[in-house]
Amino acid sequence: MTQHPSRSAHHGLSGLDEYPIHQAPLPVTWAASSDRNFYDRSYFNAHDRSGDIFAIFGHGYYPNLGTKDAFFMVRRGDEQTTVHLGDPIDDDRMNQHVGAYRVEVIEPLQKVRMVLEETEGIAADLTWDASFPALKEMPHVMRSGSRVTLDAQRFAQVGTWQGHITIDGTDIAVTPDRWVGARDRSWGIRPVGEAPPAGAPATPEFEGMWWLYVSMRFDDFMICLIIQEEPDGYRGLNDCHRVWKDGRIEQLGWPQVRVHYTSGTRVPTGATIACTTQDGEKLDIQVDSKLAVPLHVGGGYGGDPDWTHGLWKGAGFTERVTYDMAAPEVAGRVMFGVIDHVGRAVVDGQEGWGLFEHGALGRHDPSGFADWFTLAP
């Protein structure tokens, strides 16, 4: 007997359509935008404040590409290794999973569990507990001429982790007294999957961008700074806040930033950030890098030549890639993408830990980078 898809499946309906959560005259699982680059993604990181290990992982849904994927990346010493997973998209959005990777929302905006069943020698079972309320970031929009290349909304949060990570038979205990991290949820439009047809050359030609994202957990507050500048230093995004445990959100003005680069590279050792509170008082943040993880070396972000988010690789896809970060052919890629660091920060004598993310791509006049290949003196 021939099997036919159900009427609801054929028309895109899912159980979510029973609830008053629609934002467009479409089934919930259909994107309101026809842009092929529509995405819905989670990002997490976790570290033990030692600078010896940094885990970064996440998953995304791409309804206009018909696919979903996930990754779990770990750096220890000079080794950076990542598991990639991919599958066809489905309508069961309350059951977030990609192959052996799944995320369970235990308490929305507070407690989330991520499980990676053993895949290519890597496994994890980690539960996130938020330390402060989530921060809704400013909308993030980028254009190339008249074409929108990025139009996204995010929320950011810091917290602690509990559980374990297993790498090639070695179990690593994850305890909330030591393990902290940052996460974000983002959705909207950003480049994913195969590159679209180029069309006419961009005018003006893309010369690069300067990006800083600092999301830090302190005992009494969270600080989140997001800054993006054009090659001439014009700041197109300035989103800088402090979040207190009672939910108060304090703007931190227009920070002045000085990034400290390792000589002969574009890899920062840290940054000095001068903020201003709403009371007009100075608030200085000193950030130091304890371990660097280039997101475009196996993580699928920003020009990664080996794997890209939203790229269809077939049903049930899994692979593991491992890099020697000291190898010249890998080290030469680092300056052409964004790097996530285990970050340690000091503010008013308080110590904080979390994400220090930076990328200086191409020309940036305030940093003295005249083109794509200029390095720090």
VMD Tcl script that draws the C-alpha trace (Angstrom):
set ca {
  {0.00 0.00 0.00}
  {1.45 3.35 -1.01}
  {2.23 5.64 1.94}
  {1.34 9.30 1.57}
  {2.48 12.14 3.80}
  {-0.17 13.43 6.18}
  {-2.08 16.52 5.15}
  {-0.54 18.49 8.04}
  {2.99 17.43 7.10}
  {2.36 18.38 3.49}
  {1.24 21.85 4.51}
  {3.98 22.43 7.07}
  {1.82 22.24 10.18}
  {3.25 21.04 13.47}
  {2.13 20.81 17.07}
  {3.50 24.31 17.62}
  {0.66 25.69 15.53}
  {-1.75 24.84 18.37}
  {-0.24 27.71 20.40}
  {-0.67 31.50 20.02}
  {2.98 32.11 19.15}
  {2.75 32.98 15.44}
  {4.52 36.09 14.17}
  {3.49 35.78 10.51}
  {0.58 34.21 8.54}
  {2.59 30.99 8.16}
  {3.08 27.74 10.05}
  {5.59 28.26 12.89}
  {8.20 26.03 11.26}
  {8.24 28.13 8.09}
  {10.50 31.19 8.08}
  {8.73 34.50 7.54}
  {11.59 35.48 5.21}
  {12.28 33.71 1.93}
  {16.00 34.60 2.26}
  {17.98 31.40 1.88}
  {20.23 32.57 4.73}
  {17.49 32.54 7.39}
  {18.83 30.73 10.46}
  {18.03 29.95 14.12}
  {21.06 28.99 16.22}
  {22.39 28.38 19.72}
  {26.01 28.96 20.77}
  {27.60 27.81 24.04}
  {31.07 27.83 25.55}
  {32.50 26.27 28.69}
  {35.86 26.45 30.51}
  {37.32 25.78 33.96}
  {39.19 29.12 34.39}
  {42.56 27.36 34.00}
  {43.24 28.23 30.37}
  {43.94 24.54 29.77}
  {40.65 23.68 28.02}
  {37.94 25.52 26.12}
  {34.83 23.83 24.72}
  {32.60 25.61 22.19}
  {29.46 24.02 20.78}
  {26.13 24.80 19.19}
  {23.43 23.86 16.73}
  {21.38 25.60 14.05}
  {18.23 25.23 11.98}
  {18.07 26.49 8.36}
  {14.47 26.08 7.15}
  {15.03 27.56 3.69}
  {17.93 25.17 3.10}
  {16.12 22.14 4.51}
  {18.94 21.27 6.91}
  {20.07 21.45 10.53}
  {23.52 20.91 12.04}
  {25.57 20.90 15.23}
  {29.19 20.99 16.31}
  {31.25 20.34 19.44}
  {34.77 21.81 19.47}
  {37.48 21.52 22.13}
  {40.93 23.06 22.37}
  {43.57 21.67 24.74}
  {47.17 22.77 24.30}
  {47.99 22.89 20.60}
  {45.21 20.49 19.61}
  {41.83 21.74 18.42}
  {39.32 19.03 17.55}
  {35.69 19.22 16.43}
  {32.79 16.87 15.75}
  {30.35 18.00 13.04}
  {26.83 16.61 12.67}
  {24.15 17.24 10.06}
  {20.66 16.03 9.12}
  {17.54 17.06 7.22}
  {15.44 19.60 9.08}
  {12.22 18.47 10.78}
  {9.15 20.13 12.28}
  {9.70 18.83 15.83}
  {11.31 22.06 17.03}
  {10.55 21.39 20.71}
  {12.87 18.38 20.46}
  {16.14 20.01 19.44}
  {18.47 17.34 18.12}
  {20.93 16.68 15.33}
  {21.94 13.04 15.28}
  {23.66 12.27 18.58}
  {23.56 15.92 19.69}
  {20.54 17.23 21.58}
  {19.52 20.20 23.74}
  {16.85 20.04 26.43}
  {15.33 23.27 27.74}
  {14.72 22.41 31.40}
  {13.75 25.93 32.50}
  {13.58 28.58 29.75}
  {16.21 31.31 30.08}
  {17.66 29.58 33.16}
  {18.58 25.90 32.84}
  {19.52 24.01 29.66}
  {21.05 20.56 29.15}
  {23.26 19.63 26.19}
  {24.05 15.99 25.45}
  {26.41 14.62 22.81}
  {26.33 10.84 22.71}
  {29.72 9.35 21.86}
  {30.59 10.41 18.32}
  {34.02 9.89 16.78}
  {35.56 9.62 20.28}
  {33.88 12.69 21.82}
  {30.92 12.77 24.22}
  {29.46 15.27 26.66}
  {26.60 15.73 29.10}
  {26.49 19.33 30.35}
  {23.82 21.27 32.22}
  {23.83 25.06 32.12}
  {22.58 27.19 35.00}
  {22.25 30.92 34.32}
  {23.86 33.29 36.82}
  {22.02 36.43 35.66}
  {18.97 37.26 33.55}
  {19.42 37.03 29.79}
  {20.25 40.26 27.95}
  {18.45 41.07 24.70}
  {21.09 42.60 22.48}
  {20.54 45.39 20.00}
  {19.47 44.24 16.50}
  {22.54 43.60 14.33}
  {22.28 44.63 10.68}
  {24.94 44.63 7.95}
  {24.65 45.51 4.27}
  {26.72 45.13 1.16}
  {25.49 48.00 -0.96}
  {21.72 47.67 -0.83}
  {21.79 43.94 -0.06}
  {21.23 42.80 3.51}
  {23.96 40.35 4.52}
  {23.07 40.13 8.21}
  {19.88 40.99 10.07}
  {19.88 39.19 13.41}
  {18.55 39.29 16.94}
  {20.46 37.73 19.86}
  {20.20 37.29 23.57}
  {23.29 36.73 25.70}
  {23.79 35.13 29.10}
  {26.52 33.90 31.44}
  {26.36 30.95 33.81}
  {27.91 27.79 35.23}
  {28.18 24.21 33.95}
  {27.87 20.78 35.52}
  {28.42 17.33 34.02}
  {31.27 15.75 32.07}
  {33.17 15.77 28.78}
  {34.83 12.66 27.36}
  {37.62 12.93 24.77}
  {39.17 9.74 23.40}
  {38.46 7.78 26.57}
  {39.49 10.51 29.01}
  {36.69 11.75 31.27}
  {36.78 15.40 32.34}
  {34.59 16.29 35.31}
  {32.69 19.55 34.93}
  {31.68 21.16 38.23}
  {29.86 24.50 38.74}
  {32.39 25.74 41.29}
  {35.01 25.91 38.51}
  {33.27 25.69 35.15}
  {31.69 28.83 33.74}
  {30.80 30.10 30.30}
  {28.67 32.24 28.04}
  {25.92 31.49 25.59}
  {23.77 33.23 23.02}
  {20.68 32.48 20.98}
  {20.43 34.21 17.65}
  {18.06 34.13 14.71}
  {17.47 36.04 11.52}
  {19.64 36.29 8.42}
  {23.37 35.67 8.13}
  {25.51 33.89 5.50}
  {25.05 30.12 5.79}
  {25.37 27.10 3.52}
  {26.78 27.28 0.03}
  {27.89 30.69 -1.19}
  {25.15 32.38 -3.26}
  {25.85 33.69 -6.78}
  {28.10 36.71 -6.48}
  {26.17 39.13 -8.68}
  {27.78 42.49 -9.39}
  {30.91 43.34 -7.40}
  {30.25 45.06 -4.08}
  {30.61 48.84 -4.14}
  {32.60 49.83 -2.22}
  {34.68 46.68 -2.04}
  {34.67 44.91 1.32}
  {37.93 45.86 3.06}
  {37.34 44.15 6.38}
  {35.76 44.66 9.80}
  {36.84 44.99 13.42}
  {34.78 43.07 15.97}
  {34.80 42.81 19.77}
  {32.41 40.72 21.89}
  {33.07 40.48 25.64}
  {30.59 38.55 27.79}
  {31.88 38.19 31.37}
  {30.52 36.71 34.59}
  {31.41 38.44 37.86}
  {30.09 37.65 41.34}
  {27.69 40.60 41.38}
  {26.98 41.30 37.70}
  {27.41 40.36 34.07}
  {29.06 42.64 31.52}
  {28.34 42.31 27.80}
  {30.02 44.55 25.20}
  {29.56 44.21 21.45}
  {31.41 46.63 19.19}
  {31.82 46.58 15.41}
  {33.85 49.11 13.42}
  {34.42 49.82 9.75}
  {37.95 49.99 8.28}
  {38.15 53.74 8.99}
  {37.10 53.18 12.61}
  {33.46 54.23 12.18}
  {31.48 52.34 14.82}
  {28.35 50.79 13.35}
  {27.41 48.78 16.43}
  {27.89 49.85 20.04}
  {25.97 47.65 22.50}
  {27.46 47.75 25.98}
  {25.61 46.81 29.16}
  {25.94 45.60 32.73}
  {23.24 43.23 34.07}
  {22.64 42.87 37.81}
  {21.10 39.87 39.58}
  {17.86 41.74 40.23}
  {17.42 42.27 36.49}
  {18.59 45.90 36.34}
  {20.29 46.73 33.05}
  {22.84 49.54 33.01}
  {24.22 51.10 29.82}
  {27.98 51.54 29.71}
  {28.26 54.33 27.19}
  {30.74 54.48 24.32}
  {33.73 52.38 25.40}
  {37.23 53.28 24.30}
  {39.13 50.09 23.49}
  {42.80 49.27 23.17}
  {43.48 45.70 22.07}
  {46.92 44.29 22.93}
  {48.23 42.09 20.10}
  {51.05 39.58 20.13}
  {53.84 41.06 18.02}
  {53.84 39.77 14.44}
  {50.24 38.52 14.65}
  {46.66 39.67 15.00}
  {46.06 37.42 18.01}
  {45.32 39.50 21.11}
  {46.76 38.87 24.54}
  {44.03 41.04 26.02}
  {42.37 44.43 25.93}
  {41.89 47.57 28.00}
  {38.32 48.87 27.83}
  {37.29 52.22 29.31}
  {33.52 52.44 29.92}
  {31.24 55.01 31.54}
  {28.39 54.17 33.89}
  {24.98 55.84 33.74}
  {26.12 57.99 36.66}
  {29.00 59.30 34.56}
  {31.63 57.36 36.51}
  {34.56 55.63 34.82}
  {34.44 51.85 34.66}
  {37.66 50.26 33.41}
  {37.81 46.65 32.27}
  {41.11 44.83 31.88}
  {40.70 41.61 29.90}
  {43.36 38.93 29.42}
  {43.32 35.93 27.10}
  {44.08 32.55 28.69}
  {43.43 30.34 25.64}
  {42.51 31.17 22.03}
  {40.12 29.19 19.81}
  {39.81 30.41 16.20}
  {36.17 29.82 15.26}
  {37.03 29.39 11.58}
  {39.35 26.43 12.23}
  {36.80 23.62 12.42}
  {34.01 25.66 14.03}
  {32.22 26.56 10.81}
  {32.24 30.33 11.34}
  {33.45 33.14 9.09}
  {35.18 31.58 6.12}
  {36.06 28.18 7.58}
  {37.26 26.27 4.48}
  {36.57 22.83 5.98}
  {32.95 23.09 7.16}
  {30.27 25.78 7.14}
  {27.02 26.11 9.10}
  {23.99 25.20 7.03}
  {25.97 23.27 4.42}
  {24.06 20.17 3.33}
  {26.27 17.11 3.83}
  {23.63 14.39 3.64}
  {21.39 12.63 6.15}
  {23.05 11.30 9.29}
  {26.32 13.14 8.56}
  {29.10 13.00 11.15}
  {32.81 13.71 10.96}
  {35.67 14.69 13.24}
  {38.45 17.05 12.28}
  {41.57 17.70 14.36}
  {44.15 20.45 13.94}
  {47.66 21.05 15.20}
  {47.42 24.76 15.97}
  {51.22 25.07 15.90}
  {51.40 23.84 12.29}
  {52.28 26.68 9.88}
  {49.40 25.91 7.50}
  {46.93 26.24 10.38}
  {48.58 29.21 12.11}
  {48.48 31.09 8.81}
  {44.67 30.95 8.78}
  {44.15 32.47 12.21}
  {44.28 36.18 11.28}
  {41.49 35.80 8.71}
  {38.71 35.07 11.19}
  {37.24 35.68 14.62}
  {38.90 34.15 17.68}
  {37.16 33.16 20.91}
  {39.31 33.33 24.03}
  {38.97 32.07 27.56}
  {38.85 35.54 29.08}
  {39.77 36.73 32.56}
  {38.68 40.26 33.44}
  {39.12 42.64 36.36}
  {36.61 45.43 37.14}
  {36.88 47.49 40.34}
  {38.95 44.74 41.92}
  {36.42 42.01 41.06}
  {37.60 39.06 38.97}
  {35.39 37.84 36.14}
  {35.58 35.01 33.60}
  {33.91 34.38 30.29}
  {34.14 35.08 26.58}
  {36.66 37.47 25.01}
  {35.92 37.33 21.27}
  {37.85 39.43 18.79}
  {38.50 39.65 15.09}
  {40.52 42.27 13.21}
  {39.85 41.35 9.60}
  {41.46 43.35 6.82}
  {42.03 47.08 7.14}
  {41.44 48.89 10.43}
  {43.02 52.33 10.59}
  {42.80 52.84 14.39}
  {44.75 49.59 14.92}
  {47.37 50.44 12.30}
  {46.31 47.59 10.00}
  {46.59 49.02 6.49}
  {45.33 45.93 4.65}
  {44.58 42.22 5.09}
  {48.20 41.29 5.72}
  {49.47 43.99 8.10}
  {50.51 42.53 11.45}
  {51.02 44.07 14.88}
  {54.51 45.52 15.46}
}
mol new
graphics top color blue
foreach p $ca { graphics top sphere $p radius 0.5 }
foreach p [lrange $ca 0 end-1] q [lrange $ca 1 end] { graphics top cylinder $p $q radius 0.2 }
display resetview
